[in-house]
């Protein structure tokens, strides 16, 4: 068990930093200004994102970005939580933060910017009436995605934006541990492709990086990020591996992947036979019901060899923390994590079997990223020394 520390004021945020940009720095500044934490922790997704994208840089480089931006300690969000729906993504992050023990504040950006509004709707969606559940089922049958179906049923179409959706799940998940929410209003669009405003989305920045238009995005990136954005990894780099896996899997094996339902395995198998690029493959599979993010996650599950029947064991693993980076003068923060901390191979050997299974999966997907990476000399070992 982690040792609770009532004297330390701990604030945490959950992030992908794909890449870290001025919008993230705005949240960091607000946390330092408004909350003055003794320890500022970041839960960072590994080498693949919640929407199923390959991260532009490996997790160790991105963890160092977080330290440079003002974080004290960076811990990894495991693959099976990091590449998942918003509910599981949030639940996994809060579970890791429970290693610190309460009291703890979780900071996040949202389009709403109002904690009370987020909390009220979070309670509503996790306590839906039978009528609302019926409406959601009807909307799903009409071809809507789950988020769109829920938004329409609750008459909250304007609220279910990307960051608000995550915020709703953060607030719900943190109640289990007694954490407090803190939010700032997000500036700019989550997925807009414009780079002419005060803020740019991570998607817009990635598009510029992959097309070599660095001059358009320099003002949104600190030097320690922009100086490392050569030879980035993209989804296109994943295509050959994905194509091989899908074409050598049976339809039944594809059906066993997480998030594959209702015969989607047949659509995936057929698309894999003819697609000549990553985008062509995704576009051949996706539909109104099955979002692009869901399809991209399924492709990663295929590469990782992750099956639905393995998830219960992974979800049941005790909370543990793998530290990716820590500020030199904040290493005392690790003491609070106690036996939940895993930094060495000996820690791994003494961990419960479910934790070992989780770490072995993480090492496997890290190996996949290593194959894709153009900068293999910068890919650290799986245990931080």
C-alpha positions, 0 to 999 in steps of 0.5 A: 500500500502507498503511504498517505501523506497528508502534508504534501499537496499533490496535483496531477494531470493526465496527458499524451503530449503528442506533442506538448504545446502551448495549450498544455503549458497554459494548464501547467501555469494555471496549476502552479498559480492557483494550486501551488502544489508540493508535487505536480505529477503527470500520468502520461500515455505510453507510445500509443494514444487513446485514439489509436495513433502512434505517438510522434516521439517515444514516451521517455522523450515526452516524459522529459518534455513534461519535466522541462514544462514543470512536472515533478514526476511522470508516471506511465498510463499502461497500454490497455488503459491508454489505448481505450475508450474515455471511460477506461482511460480515465479509470486507469489514470485515477487508479494509478494516482491512487498510489499516492493516496488522498488528498489529491487534485486532478487538473484538466482542460475542458471546453466547459471550464466549469467543474459544477456543470461537468460534475452534474452531467457526469452524475447524470450519465452514470445514473441514466433512467430507463427511458434514457437507456432506451433512447441510447439503444435506439440511437445506436441501432440507427448507426450513431456512435455511443458518444453521439447516441448518449448526447442525443438521448440526454439532449446535450449535443453541445456538451459532448466535445472531446475534452468535455467527454474525458472530463466527465469520465475523470470526475466520475472515476476520481470519486472512487478515490476522493480526489478533487477536480480542477479545470480550466477552459480550453482555448482553441479547437481539439481537432481543428487544423488551423494554425493562425490563432493563439493556440493550435490543436495537437492534430494541426501541429502533427499535420505540420510536422509530417508535411515539414511546415515547421515555421507555422507551428514554432510559436506553439512549441517550447524549444525543448519540444521543437528541437526534437521533432525531427524523424517523428513516427506516424501511423503510416509507419505502422501500416506494413505491420498492421497489414501483415497481422490482419492478413495472417489472422483468422476472422475468429481471431479478429473477432476476439480483439477488444472493441470488435462486435456485431460482425465487424471482424468481417469488415476488417478482414475484407478491408485488409485484403485490398488496402494499400495504405493505412488511411485506405484501410481505416476509411474502408472499415469505419462507419457512422457507428464505428468511429475512426478512433475505435478502428485505429485502436482495434488495429493496435490490439491486433498488433499487440495480440491483445484479446478480450479475454485478457482484459479482466486480468489486466483491469484487476491488477493492483495499482502500480506506478512505473516512473518515466521521469522525475525531477532531481530535487523531487525524488522524495515524491517516489517514497510516497508511492511505496511498494506500488513503485516499479522501477527495476527488474527486481520490482517486476519479479516480485510483483503480482502475476496480474501486474507482470502480465500488464508490464509484459504487454507494455514491453511488447508494444514498446518493442513494436514502437522500437521497430517503427522508430527512426531514432533507435539510439534514443529509445531507453530501456523499459525500466528507469534507472 
